[in-house]
Amino acid sequence: LSRWRAGKVASEPPPSNFLGLFNLPFTTSLEELTNFLSNFPGFITVRMVTRGNGKFRGYAFAHFATSDDATLCKVVLSGMTLKGQTVDVRYGTQPWSATAAAESESSR
């Protein structure tokens, strides 16, 4: 599956143990997302991306123990509707550091 970006075709990254979760409702909480993802094997953590004012931007990054664990989650979540919005799930290309994840959590 390819996506158009600035007139160029970008192919999806290869499977990895990181997933980008996009088009999430702005009302989604970290607790809701963590509780939901913890039902998937190998789920480690999730990082929700926020604006400078702390408001959720509608996307998050999830870390799984293996790419197989992430793939299972991707298959189940792709196209799922959450609070009326269709979730877009893509493999991540770069993990975030433990420091960045901790800073993200402490800024809440």
MMTF fields as JSON, N, C-alpha, C and O atoms, coordinates in Angstrom:
{
  "mmtfVersion": "1.0.0",
  "mmtfProducer": "UNKNOWN",
  "numBonds": 431,
  "numAtoms": 432,
  "numGroups": 108,
  "numChains": 1,
  "numModels": 1,
  "chainsPerModel": [1],
  "groupsPerChain": [108],
  "chainIdList": ["A"],
  "bondAtomList": [4, 2, 8, 6, 12, 10, 16, 14, 20, 18, 24, 22, 28, 26, 32, 30, 36, 34, 40, 38, 44, 42, 48, 46, 52, 50, 56, 54, 60, 58, 64, 62, 68, 66, 72, 70, 76, 74, 80, 78, 84, 82, 88, 86, 92, 90, 96, 94, 100, 98, 104, 102, 108, 106, 112, 110, 116, 114, 120, 118, 124, 122, 128, 126, 132, 130, 136, 134, 140, 138, 144, 142, 148, 146, 152, 150, 156, 154, 160, 158, 164, 162, 168, 166, 172, 170, 176, 174, 180, 178, 184, 182, 188, 186, 192, 190, 196, 194, 200, 198, 204, 202, 208, 206, 212, 210, 216, 214, 220, 218, 224, 222, 228, 226, 232, 230, 236, 234, 240, 238, 244, 242, 248, 246, 252, 250, 256, 254, 260, 258, 264, 262, 268, 266, 272, 270, 276, 274, 280, 278, 284, 282, 288, 286, 292, 290, 296, 294, 300, 298, 304, 302, 308, 306, 312, 310, 316, 314, 320, 318, 324, 322, 328, 326, 332, 330, 336, 334, 340, 338, 344, 342, 348, 346, 352, 350, 356, 354, 360, 358, 364, 362, 368, 366, 372, 370, 376, 374, 380, 378, 384, 382, 388, 386, 392, 390, 396, 394, 400, 398, 404, 402, 408, 406, 412, 410, 416, 414, 420, 418, 424, 422, 428, 426],
  "bondOrderList": [1, 1, 1, 1, 1, 1, 1, 1, 1, 1, 1, 1, 1, 1, 1, 1, 1, 1, 1, 1, 1, 1, 1, 1, 1, 1, 1, 1, 1, 1, 1, 1, 1, 1, 1, 1, 1, 1, 1, 1, 1, 1, 1, 1, 1, 1, 1, 1, 1, 1, 1, 1, 1, 1, 1, 1, 1, 1, 1, 1, 1, 1, 1, 1, 1, 1, 1, 1, 1, 1, 1, 1, 1, 1, 1, 1, 1, 1, 1, 1, 1, 1, 1, 1, 1, 1, 1, 1, 1, 1, 1, 1, 1, 1, 1, 1, 1, 1, 1, 1, 1, 1, 1, 1, 1, 1, 1],
  "groupList": [{"groupName": "LEU", "atomNameList": ["N", "CA", "C", "O"], "elementList": ["N", "C", "C", "O"], "formalChargeList": [0, 0, 0, 0], "bondAtomList": [1, 0, 2, 1, 3, 2], "bondOrderList": [1, 1, 2], "singleLetterCode": "L", "chemCompType": "L-PEPTIDE LINKING"}, {"groupName": "SER", "atomNameList": ["N", "CA", "C", "O"], "elementList": ["N", "C", "C", "O"], "formalChargeList": [0, 0, 0, 0], "bondAtomList": [1, 0, 2, 1, 3, 2], "bondOrderList": [1, 1, 2], "singleLetterCode": "S", "chemCompType": "L-PEPTIDE LINKING"}, {"groupName": "ARG", "atomNameList": ["N", "CA", "C", "O"], "elementList": ["N", "C", "C", "O"], "formalChargeList": [0, 0, 0, 0], "bondAtomList": [1, 0, 2, 1, 3, 2], "bondOrderList": [1, 1, 2], "singleLetterCode": "R", "chemCompType": "L-PEPTIDE LINKING"}, {"groupName": "TRP", "atomNameList": ["N", "CA", "C", "O"], "elementList": ["N", "C", "C", "O"], "formalChargeList": [0, 0, 0, 0], "bondAtomList": [1, 0, 2, 1, 3, 2], "bondOrderList": [1, 1, 2], "singleLetterCode": "W", "chemCompType": "L-PEPTIDE LINKING"}, {"groupName": "ALA", "atomNameList": ["N", "CA", "C", "O"], "elementList": ["N", "C", "C", "O"], "formalChargeList": [0, 0, 0, 0], "bondAtomList": [1, 0, 2, 1, 3, 2], "bondOrderList": [1, 1, 2], "singleLetterCode": "A", "chemCompType": "L-PEPTIDE LINKING"}, {"groupName": "GLY", "atomNameList": ["N", "CA", "C", "O"], "elementList": ["N", "C", "C", "O"], "formalChargeList": [0, 0, 0, 0], "bondAtomList": [1, 0, 2, 1, 3, 2], "bondOrderList": [1, 1, 2], "singleLetterCode": "G", "chemCompType": "PEPTIDE LINKING"}, {"groupName": "LYS", "atomNameList": ["N", "CA", "C", "O"], "elementList": ["N", "C", "C", "O"], "formalChargeList": [0, 0, 0, 0], "bondAtomList": [1, 0, 2, 1, 3, 2], "bondOrderList": [1, 1, 2], "singleLetterCode": "K", "chemCompType": "L-PEPTIDE LINKING"}, {"groupName": "VAL", "atomNameList": ["N", "CA", "C", "O"], "elementList": ["N", "C", "C", "O"], "formalChargeList": [0, 0, 0, 0], "bondAtomList": [1, 0, 2, 1, 3, 2], "bondOrderList": [1, 1, 2], "singleLetterCode": "V", "chemCompType": "L-PEPTIDE LINKING"}, {"groupName": "GLU", "atomNameList": ["N", "CA", "C", "O"], "elementList": ["N", "C", "C", "O"], "formalChargeList": [0, 0, 0, 0], "bondAtomList": [1, 0, 2, 1, 3, 2], "bondOrderList": [1, 1, 2], "singleLetterCode": "E", "chemCompType": "L-PEPTIDE LINKING"}, {"groupName": "PRO", "atomNameList": ["N", "CA", "C", "O"], "elementList": ["N", "C", "C", "O"], "formalChargeList": [0, 0, 0, 0], "bondAtomList": [1, 0, 2, 1, 3, 2], "bondOrderList": [1, 1, 2], "singleLetterCode": "P", "chemCompType": "L-PEPTIDE LINKING"}, {"groupName": "ASN", "atomNameList": ["N", "CA", "C", "O"], "elementList": ["N", "C", "C", "O"], "formalChargeList": [0, 0, 0, 0], "bondAtomList": [1, 0, 2, 1, 3, 2], "bondOrderList": [1, 1, 2], "singleLetterCode": "N", "chemCompType": "L-PEPTIDE LINKING"}, {"groupName": "PHE", "atomNameList": ["N", "CA", "C", "O"], "elementList": ["N", "C", "C", "O"], "formalChargeList": [0, 0, 0, 0], "bondAtomList": [1, 0, 2, 1, 3, 2], "bondOrderList": [1, 1, 2], "singleLetterCode": "F", "chemCompType": "L-PEPTIDE LINKING"}, {"groupName": "THR", "atomNameList": ["N", "CA", "C", "O"], "elementList": ["N", "C", "C", "O"], "formalChargeList": [0, 0, 0, 0], "bondAtomList": [1, 0, 2, 1, 3, 2], "bondOrderList": [1, 1, 2], "singleLetterCode": "T", "chemCompType": "L-PEPTIDE LINKING"}, {"groupName": "ILE", "atomNameList": ["N", "CA", "C", "O"], "elementList": ["N", "C", "C", "O"], "formalChargeList": [0, 0, 0, 0], "bondAtomList": [1, 0, 2, 1, 3, 2], "bondOrderList": [1, 1, 2], "singleLetterCode": "I", "chemCompType": "L-PEPTIDE LINKING"}, {"groupName": "MET", "atomNameList": ["N", "CA", "C", "O"], "elementList": ["N", "C", "C", "O"], "formalChargeList": [0, 0, 0, 0], "bondAtomList": [1, 0, 2, 1, 3, 2], "bondOrderList": [1, 1, 2], "singleLetterCode": "M", "chemCompType": "L-PEPTIDE LINKING"}, {"groupName": "TYR", "atomNameList": ["N", "CA", "C", "O"], "elementList": ["N", "C", "C", "O"], "formalChargeList": [0, 0, 0, 0], "bondAtomList": [1, 0, 2, 1, 3, 2], "bondOrderList": [1, 1, 2], "singleLetterCode": "Y", "chemCompType": "L-PEPTIDE LINKING"}, {"groupName": "HIS", "atomNameList": ["N", "CA", "C", "O"], "elementList": ["N", "C", "C", "O"], "formalChargeList": [0, 0, 0, 0], "bondAtomList": [1, 0, 2, 1, 3, 2], "bondOrderList": [1, 1, 2], "singleLetterCode": "H", "chemCompType": "L-PEPTIDE LINKING"}, {"groupName": "ASP", "atomNameList": ["N", "CA", "C", "O"], "elementList": ["N", "C", "C", "O"], "formalChargeList": [0, 0, 0, 0], "bondAtomList": [1, 0, 2, 1, 3, 2], "bondOrderList": [1, 1, 2], "singleLetterCode": "D", "chemCompType": "L-PEPTIDE LINKING"}, {"groupName": "CYS", "atomNameList": ["N", "CA", "C", "O"], "elementList": ["N", "C", "C", "O"], "formalChargeList": [0, 0, 0, 0], "bondAtomList": [1, 0, 2, 1, 3, 2], "bondOrderList": [1, 1, 2], "singleLetterCode": "C", "chemCompType": "L-PEPTIDE LINKING"}, {"groupName": "GLN", "atomNameList": ["N", "CA", "C", "O"], "elementList": ["N", "C", "C", "O"], "formalChargeList": [0, 0, 0, 0], "bondAtomList": [1, 0, 2, 1, 3, 2], "bondOrderList": [1, 1, 2], "singleLetterCode": "Q", "chemCompType": "L-PEPTIDE LINKING"}],
  "groupTypeList": [0, 1, 2, 3, 2, 4, 5, 6, 7, 4, 1, 8, 9, 9, 9, 1, 10, 11, 0, 5, 0, 11, 10, 0, 9, 11, 12, 12, 1, 0, 8, 8, 0, 12, 10, 11, 0, 1, 10, 11, 9, 5, 11, 13, 12, 7, 2, 14, 7, 12, 2, 5, 10, 5, 6, 11, 2, 5, 15, 4, 11, 4, 16, 11, 4, 12, 1, 17, 17, 4, 12, 0, 18, 6, 7, 7, 0, 1, 5, 14, 12, 0, 6, 5, 19, 12, 7, 17, 7, 2, 15, 5, 12, 19, 9, 3, 1, 4, 12, 4, 4, 4, 8, 1, 8, 1, 1, 2],
  "groupIdList": [1, 2, 3, 4, 5, 6, 7, 8, 9, 10, 11, 12, 13, 14, 15, 16, 17, 18, 19, 20, 21, 22, 23, 24, 25, 26, 27, 28, 29, 30, 31, 32, 33, 34, 35, 36, 37, 38, 39, 40, 41, 42, 43, 44, 45, 46, 47, 48, 49, 50, 51, 52, 53, 54, 55, 56, 57, 58, 59, 60, 61, 62, 63, 64, 65, 66, 67, 68, 69, 70, 71, 72, 73, 74, 75, 76, 77, 78, 79, 80, 81, 82, 83, 84, 85, 86, 87, 88, 89, 90, 91, 92, 93, 94, 95, 96, 97, 98, 99, 100, 101, 102, 103, 104, 105, 106, 107, 108],
  "secStructList": [7, 3, 3, 3, 3, 6, 6, 3, 3, 3, 3, 7, 7, 7, 7, 7, 1, 3, 3, 3, 3, 3, 1, 7, 7, 6, 6, 7, 7, 2, 2, 2, 2, 2, 2, 2, 2, 6, 6, 1, 6, 6, 3, 3, 3, 3, 3, 3, 3, 3, 7, 6, 6, 1, 7, 3, 3, 3, 3, 3, 3, 3, 3, 3, 1, 1, 2, 2, 2, 2, 2, 2, 2, 2, 2, 2, 2, 6, 6, 7, 3, 3, 6, 6, 3, 3, 7, 3, 3, 3, 3, 7, 1, 1, 7, 7, 7, 2, 2, 2, 2, 2, 2, 2, 2, 2, 6, 7],
  "xCoordList": [0.858, 0.0, 0.895, 1.817, 0.633, 1.43, 0.595, -0.629, 1.239, 0.572, 1.256, 2.469, 0.464, 1.001, 1.41, 0.623, 2.613, 3.092, 3.854, 4.856, 3.364, 4.018, 4.349, 5.437, 3.397, 3.585, 4.446, 4.695, 4.911, 5.765, 5.037, 4.215, 5.349, 4.758, 5.707, 6.893, 5.162, 5.962, 5.39, 4.21, 6.214, 5.724, 5.794, 6.568, 4.98, 4.959, 6.282, 6.843, 6.783, 8.025, 7.848, 6.719, 8.933, 8.836, 8.354, 8.434, 7.856, 7.395, 8.474, 9.658, 8.03, 8.927, 8.128, 6.934, 8.786, 8.055, 7.484, 7.071, 7.46, 6.859, 5.717, 5.824, 4.606, 3.464, 3.113, 3.185, 2.734, 2.144, 0.638, 0.138, -0.086, -1.55, -2.06, -1.837, -2.74, -3.144, -4.665, -5.374, -5.15, -6.57, -7.318, -8.483, -6.627, -7.27, -8.093, -7.701, -9.22, -10.018, -9.209, -8.451, -9.371, -8.646, -9.014, -8.264, -10.155, -10.603, -9.999, -10.265, -9.194, -8.557, -7.577, -6.791, -7.628, -6.694, -5.581, -5.726, -4.47, -3.355, -3.81, -3.442, -4.602, -5.092, -5.949, -5.794, -6.859, -7.699, -6.85, -7.044, -5.908, -5.084, -4.182, -4.026, -3.597, -2.749, -3.55, -3.114, -4.719, -5.571, -5.98, -5.991, -6.317, -6.725, -5.566, -5.726, -4.407, -3.257, -2.683, -2.064, -2.874, -2.337, -3.015, -2.551, -4.091, -4.736, -3.978, -4.259, -3.027, -2.26, -0.969, -0.305, -0.61, 0.634, 1.845, 1.925, 2.775, 4.029, 3.96, 4.964, 2.794, 2.702, 3.616, 3.598, 4.421, 5.346, 4.884, 4.666, 4.734, 4.342, 3.757, 3.87, 3.133, 2.599, 2.95, 2.965, 3.226, 3.541, 2.542, 2.489, 1.752, 0.795, 1.473, 2.159, 1.289, 1.923, 0.98, -0.199, 1.526, 0.722, 1.272, 2.431, 0.416, 0.818, 1.543, 1.599, 2.085, 2.759, 1.866, 2.347, 0.553, -0.38, -0.861, -1.725, -0.289, -0.639, -1.815, -2.131, -2.471, -3.617, -3.134, -2.165, -3.829, -3.494, -3.664, -4.651, -2.701, -2.721, -3.426, -3.579, -3.86, -4.606, -3.772, -4.257, -2.526, -1.728, -0.772, -0.423, -0.363, 0.478, 1.401, 1.206, 2.41, 3.351, 3.398, 3.586, 3.226, 3.208, 4.435, 4.879, 4.976, 6.163, 5.754, 5.095, 6.149, 5.86, 7.168, 8.209, 7.107, 8.305, 8.902, 10.124, 8.06, 8.551, 7.739, 6.654, 8.273, 7.524, 6.285, 5.289, 6.334, 5.149, 4.02, 2.854, 4.374, 3.374, 2.759, 1.543, 3.605, 3.126, 2.253, 1.246, 2.638, 1.865, 0.469, -0.51, 0.372, -0.941, -1.811, -2.977, -1.257, -1.992, -2.404, -3.536, -1.501, -1.779, -2.931, -3.82, -2.922, -3.98, -5.343, -6.343, -5.363, -6.622, -7.125, -8.317, -6.225, -6.635, -6.879, -7.655, -6.24, -6.371, -7.832, -8.5, -8.305, -9.678, -10.702, -11.887, -10.263, -11.178, -11.697, -10.972, -12.946, -13.521, -13.457, -13.881, -12.926, -12.811, -13.472, -13.004, -14.551, -15.31, -15.665, -15.592, -16.054, -16.503, -15.416, -15.724, -14.165, -13.062, -12.338, -12.076, -12.019, -11.315, -9.83, -9.181, -9.3, -7.9, -7.002, -7.294, -5.924, -4.923, -3.671, -3.124, -3.219, -2.083, -0.967, -1.189, 0.23, 1.39, 2.59, 2.702, 3.475, 4.714, 5.551, 5.597, 6.214, 7.118, 8.472, 8.885, 9.161, 10.49, 11.605, 12.699, 11.344, 12.385, 11.78, 10.767, 12.383, 11.885, 12.209, 13.155, 11.446, 11.788, 12.636, 12.587, 13.4, 14.281, 13.486, 12.414, 14.004, 13.353, 13.27, 12.304, 14.267, 14.27, 13.123, 12.41, 12.948, 11.866, 10.505, 9.601, 10.353, 9.094, 8.843, 7.714, 9.854, 9.706, 9.363, 8.516, 10.008, 9.709, 8.283, 7.602, 7.818, 6.453, 5.458, 4.457, 5.74, 4.848, 4.87, 3.829, 6.045, 6.148, 5.56, 5.285, 5.362, 4.82, 3.309, 2.712, 2.672, 1.211, 0.767, -0.43],
  "yCoordList": [-1.177, 0.0, 1.227, 1.328, 2.14, 3.359, 4.58, 4.559, 5.616, 6.875, 7.988, 7.96, 8.965, 10.117, 11.164, 11.515, 11.669, 12.749, 13.733, 13.385, 14.942, 16.017, 15.57, 15.842, 14.878, 14.462, 13.238, 12.833, 12.631, 11.45, 10.267, 10.426, 9.097, 7.889, 7.343, 7.133, 7.12, 6.561, 5.194, 5.076, 4.181, 2.852, 2.669, 3.337, 1.759, 1.505, 0.885, 0.056, 1.287, 0.697, -0.801, -1.275, -1.543, -2.983, -3.222, -2.323, -4.42, -4.731, -4.453, -4.717, -3.917, -3.646, -3.831, -4.127, -3.656, -3.818, -2.488, -2.389, -1.478, -0.188, 0.091, -0.167, 0.626, 0.989, 2.45, 2.957, 3.117, 4.446, 4.27, 3.607, 4.85, 4.788, 6.19, 7.116, 6.35, 7.668, 7.785, 6.78, 9.01, 9.332, 8.871, 8.478, 8.927, 8.598, 9.797, 10.936, 9.571, 10.693, 11.534, 10.991, 12.847, 13.751, 13.511, 13.902, 12.876, 12.623, 11.35, 11.026, 10.628, 9.398, 9.73, 10.671, 8.963, 9.185, 8.141, 7.091, 8.445, 7.507, 6.218, 5.123, 6.35, 5.17, 4.284, 3.062, 4.899, 4.127, 3.384, 2.192, 4.1, 3.502, 2.408, 1.354, 2.641, 1.635, 0.399, -0.723, 0.594, -0.552, -1.347, -2.577, -0.66, -1.334, -2.121, -3.295, -1.49, -2.145, -3.26, -4.184, -3.192, -4.235, -5.589, -6.608, -5.603, -6.863, -7.618, -8.789, -6.953, -7.574, -8.165, -7.548, -9.364, -9.993, -9.121, -8.529, -9.05, -8.349, -6.84, -6.163, -6.287, -4.831, -4.369, -4.931, -3.328, -2.803, -1.438, -1.255, -0.49, 0.86, 1.618, 1.188, 2.75, 3.622, 5.06, 5.434, 5.842, 7.265, 8.063, 7.928, 8.89, 9.755, 11.087, 11.638, 11.601, 12.854, 14.002, 13.984, 15.003, 16.135, 17.453, 17.546, 18.459, 19.82, 20.455, 19.869, 21.632, 22.343, 22.604, 22.704, 22.715, 22.968, 21.678, 21.711, 20.535, 19.251, 18.529, 17.407, 19.147, 18.506, 17.438, 17.632, 16.311, 15.173, 15.557, 16.196, 15.169, 15.517, 14.485, 14.701, 13.361, 12.372, 11.235, 10.44, 11.143, 9.992, 9.575, 10.359, 8.308, 7.736, 6.693, 6.268, 6.289, 5.269, 4.176, 4.444, 2.944, 1.799, 0.929, 0.757, 0.382, -0.471, -1.876, -2.055, -2.867, -4.272, -5.05, -4.606, -6.204, -7.022, -7.502, -7.542, -7.865, -8.38, -7.788, -7.244, -7.9, -7.432, -8.301, -7.814, -9.577, -10.438, -9.942, -9.95, -9.51, -8.954, -7.683, -7.496, -6.822, -5.577, -5.862, -5.188, -6.86, -7.214, -7.697, -7.329, -8.51, -8.967, -7.777, -7.707, -6.854, -5.664, -4.84, -4.363, -4.676, -3.899, -4.514, -3.799, -5.826, -6.513, -6.301, -6.04, -6.417, -6.272, -4.823, -4.583, -3.865, -2.466, -1.756, -0.801, -2.195, -1.494, -1.43, -2.452, -0.209, -0.009, -0.041, 0.188, -0.323, -0.348, 1.067, 2.047, 1.158, 2.442, 2.626, 1.759, 3.76, 4.088, 5.443, 6.453, 5.468, 6.7, 7.405, 8.63, 6.614, 7.166, 7.505, 8.015, 7.24, 7.535, 6.247, 5.395, 6.119, 4.944, 5.073, 6.025, 4.119, 4.139, 3.732, 2.772, 4.463, 4.174, 3.68, 4.391, 2.476, 1.875, 1.605, 0.991, 2.071, 1.861, 1.43, 1.777, 0.676, 0.305, 1.552, 2.44, 1.607, 2.71, 2.442, 1.293, 3.518, 3.356, 3.546, 3.01, 4.308, 4.534, 4.51, 5.164, 3.772, 3.77, 5.088, 5.771, 5.449, 6.605, 6.113, 4.94, 7.007, 6.602, 6.472, 7.062, 5.71, 5.559, 6.917, 7.19, 7.768, 9.099, 9.935, 10.597, 9.903, 10.674, 10.172, 10.972, 8.872, 8.312, 8.739, 9.082, 8.725, 9.131, 10.615, 11.01, 11.437, 12.87, 13.118, 13.984, 12.357, 12.491, 12.166, 12.861, 11.107, 10.692, 11.71, 11.993, 12.264, 13.184, 14.557, 15.331, 14.875, 16.18, 16.225, 17.259, 15.155, 15.113, 15.675, 15.721],
  "zCoordList": [0.0, 0.0, 0.0, 0.81, -0.885, -0.983, -0.647, -0.776, -0.228, 0.093, -0.697, -0.909, -1.128, -1.844, -0.839, 0.039, -0.945, -0.086, -0.974, -1.599, -1.01, -1.771, -3.19, -3.697, -3.828, -5.201, -5.382, -6.518, -4.306, -4.388, -3.768, -2.866, -4.261, -3.702, -2.639, -2.892, -1.449, -0.352, 0.003, 0.336, -0.069, 0.276, 1.788, 2.474, 2.29, 3.726, 4.15, 3.433, 5.319, 5.824, 6.05, 6.176, 6.101, 6.37, 7.798, 8.636, 8.082, 9.437, 10.482, 10.272, 11.596, 12.726, 14.007, 13.965, 15.14, 16.396, 16.9, 18.056, 16.046, 16.357, 15.398, 14.199, 15.937, 15.11, 15.334, 16.454, 14.253, 14.346, 14.272, 13.364, 15.208, 15.251, 14.946, 15.726, 13.822, 13.351, 13.263, 13.216, 13.24, 13.175, 14.425, 14.361, 15.558, 16.826, 17.282, 17.03, 17.944, 18.453, 19.445, 20.248, 19.389, 20.282, 21.738, 22.634, 21.992, 23.365, 23.959, 25.116, 23.185, 23.671, 24.795, 24.683, 25.866, 26.975, 26.922, 26.295, 27.587, 27.665, 28.343, 27.917, 29.386, 30.1, 29.193, 29.193, 28.416, 27.49, 26.469, 26.233, 25.869, 24.824, 25.398, 24.781, 26.552, 27.192, 27.552, 27.293, 28.147, 28.504, 27.277, 27.311, 26.196, 24.964, 24.361, 24.024, 24.221, 23.594, 24.453, 23.926, 25.757, 26.636, 26.407, 26.918, 25.656, 25.293, 24.199, 23.941, 23.561, 22.484, 23.033, 23.866, 22.569, 23.037, 22.711, 21.635, 23.642, 23.411, 23.533, 23.307, 23.886, 24.03, 25.168, 26.263, 24.886, 25.889, 26.387, 27.584, 25.484, 25.884, 24.698, 23.55, 24.996, 23.952, 24.308, 25.481, 23.308, 23.483, 22.667, 21.444, 23.33, 22.647, 22.352, 23.212, 21.154, 20.759, 21.099, 20.747, 21.794, 22.239, 21.701, 21.298, 21.704, 21.337, 22.527, 23.608, 22.327, 23.403, 24.609, 25.738, 24.363, 25.455, 26.126, 27.002, 25.703, 26.312, 25.673, 26.068, 24.695, 24.035, 23.061, 22.327, 23.074, 22.205, 20.743, 20.378, 19.902, 18.48, 17.612, 16.409, 18.195, 17.415, 16.877, 16.072, 17.306, 16.897, 18.011, 18.894, 17.932, 18.979, 18.361, 17.222, 19.133, 18.696, 19.746, 20.933, 19.298, 20.208, 19.971, 18.836, 21.056, 21.006, 21.433, 22.457, 20.643, 20.916, 21.028, 20.542, 21.666, 21.874, 20.557, 20.414, 19.597, 18.314, 17.169, 17.377, 15.97, 14.798, 14.562, 14.028, 14.951, 14.821, 15.73, 15.338, 16.947, 17.864, 17.274, 17.31, 16.739, 16.141, 14.923, 14.704, 14.132, 12.943, 13.32, 12.671, 14.355, 14.808, 15.192, 14.802, 15.946, 16.348, 15.124, 15.048, 14.183, 12.962, 12.183, 11.72, 12.037, 11.286, 11.954, 11.284, 13.275, 14.007, 13.987, 13.797, 14.18, 14.293, 12.974, 12.93, 11.9, 10.621, 10.192, 10.037, 10.006, 9.572, 10.693, 10.451, 11.921, 13.057, 13.324, 13.152, 13.739, 14.088, 15.6, 16.363, 16.013, 17.429, 17.644, 17.119, 18.407, 18.662, 17.357, 17.261, 16.347, 15.076, 14.071, 12.993, 14.384, 13.473, 13.095, 13.945, 11.811, 11.322, 11.63, 11.197, 12.374, 12.798, 11.63, 10.917, 11.446, 10.424, 11.152, 11.996, 10.834, 11.523, 10.516, 9.473, 10.844, 9.967, 10.8, 11.976, 10.181, 10.862, 11.077, 10.226, 12.227, 12.515, 11.908, 11.749, 11.57, 10.965, 11.979, 11.802, 13.047, 14.042, 15.431, 15.683, 16.318, 17.693, 18.373, 17.98, 19.377, 20.183, 21.341, 21.709, 21.899, 22.997, 24.283, 24.418, 25.218, 26.524, 27.212, 27.925, 27.009, 27.61, 27.057, 27.811, 25.732, 25.117, 25.593, 25.836, 25.728, 26.194, 27.637, 27.985, 28.466, 29.862, 29.944, 30.746, 29.127, 29.126, 28.684, 29.233, 27.684, 27.205, 28.314, 28.484, 29.064, 30.142, 31.282, 31.875, 31.595, 32.724, 32.404, 33.32, 31.125, 30.75, 30.868, 30.57, 31.287, 31.408, 32.727, 33.007]
}
